[in-house]
Amino acid sequence: MNPIKLLGMAAFSLVVLAVALPPLDQGRQEARFAQAYSQARAIQQGQLSAETLDPWGSPYLIIEGKETIIRVVSSGPNGTSHANGFDDDIWSDMTEPPHRRFERARNWRLALTFALAASPWLIVIVRRVARGVQNGSIHVTK
């Protein structure tokens, strides 16, 4: 293979990886959401003090029934409640932990990034195999 083409493909793959990989800050935010969810559940179950601050430094909102804690809520990174029109709140009885959406987005982004970075290499492999089949150096059996 031509060394210039090889270097161009390698440079393309490296640029794609550098630009499209999930940023480190997204991992930190995901960890904060997971911590807030875990703390809210622990407060609700009585395993952690109600005075605990969420990962963004705000107190948890505790909604109590007659004898038990019904829900523990963190206002999330923006510090405002859902009533103000923002939906980044974390509460103890969520059906799905809030950090799962970060995981799904990260996994899709990683898959697409690696697919795009690998695409020139796959094209070269497919073209070489096709060329080998055409000139007879690769035999396909049925």
N, C-alpha and C positions, 0 to 999 in steps of 0.2 A: 504494500500500500504506500502511496505517496506520503512522505513525512509531513509535508505541509497540510495535507488533508487530515492526517492523524492529529497534528497539533491543533488544527481548527476544531475538530470534533471534541478533543479534550478540553479546549478553552470554552466551547459552547456548554459542555456538560458542567464544568466548574462554575460558570456564570449562572446557569440555571440553579444549581445547588445553593450557591451563595445568595441569590436573590429570593428564591422561593421557599427555602426551609423555614419552618415556623420560628418566630423570634423567641429569644430567651425570656423576654418579659411576659409572653403568653404563658410560659411554664410557671412563672411566679404567680401570675393571676390565678391560674388553675389551682395551684397549691393553696392560695388564700381562700378560694371558694370551698375547696375540700376541707380546710381547717375550720372555716365558719360553720359548715354543715355539721361536721363532727362535734364541734363545741356546742352548737344549738341542741343537738340530740343529747349530749351528755348533761347539759343544764336541765333539759326536760326530764331526764331520767334521774335527776338528783345526784349525779356523779361529779358535777362541777358547780362551783359557786355561781349564784345568779349575778354576782358583781363582776364576772369575767367580761373583758372587752373583746370585741370581735377583731379580726386581723387588721382592720382599718382604724382601730383605736376608738370605736364607738361602743356604747353599752348595748347589750341585747335588749330588745323589747320583749317582755314576758307577759303573755296573756294567760291569766289564771281563771280556773273554774272555782267551784266551791271548795274543793279539797286538793285538786291537782293542777299542775301546769298543763294547759291545753296546747299552747304553741309558743315557741321561742323564735324570734325573728331578728335577723341582722339586716340593716338597711343597705348592705353591700358597699361597693367601692364609692358610689356617688353620695352615700350618706343620707339619702332621702327615701321616703317610703313609697310603696307602690301606689298609694293614694294620690301622689303627686304626678302620676303618669309614667314613672320609670319602673321597669320590671327587672331589676338586678338584685332584688331582695332574696335572702336565703332564709328558709324557715325549717324548723325541726321535723315537720311531718310531710315534707315534699315527697311525691311519688317516685321521683328520680333525682338522685344527687345532682346539684347544679354543675359540678365539674365534669360530668359525663358529656355535656355538649362540647366542652373544650377538647375532650378526648376524641370525639367523633370528628370534629373539624380538623384536628391535628392529624389524625390518621388519614383522612381524605387528602389533606394537603401533602402529606409525605408520599402517599401513593402516586398522586399526580406529578409531584416533583421528580420522583425517581423514574416514572414512566417517560416524562419529557426529557430528562437527562440521558436516559438510555436509548431514546428513539434513534439518534444517528447511528449508534452502534448496532442496533437491531436491523436497521435498513441495510447497512453494509453486510451484515451476516446473511440476510435474506438474498441480497443481490449476488453474493459470492456463491451461495448454494444454488441459486437459479442458474448462474453462469456455469457452474460445475455440472449440473444436470444437462444443460444444453450441449456442452462440448464433450460429454461422456465421461468425465473424470469422476462423477458421482453417479452411482446406479441406484435407481429407485425400484424396489421389488413390490409387487402387489400380492 
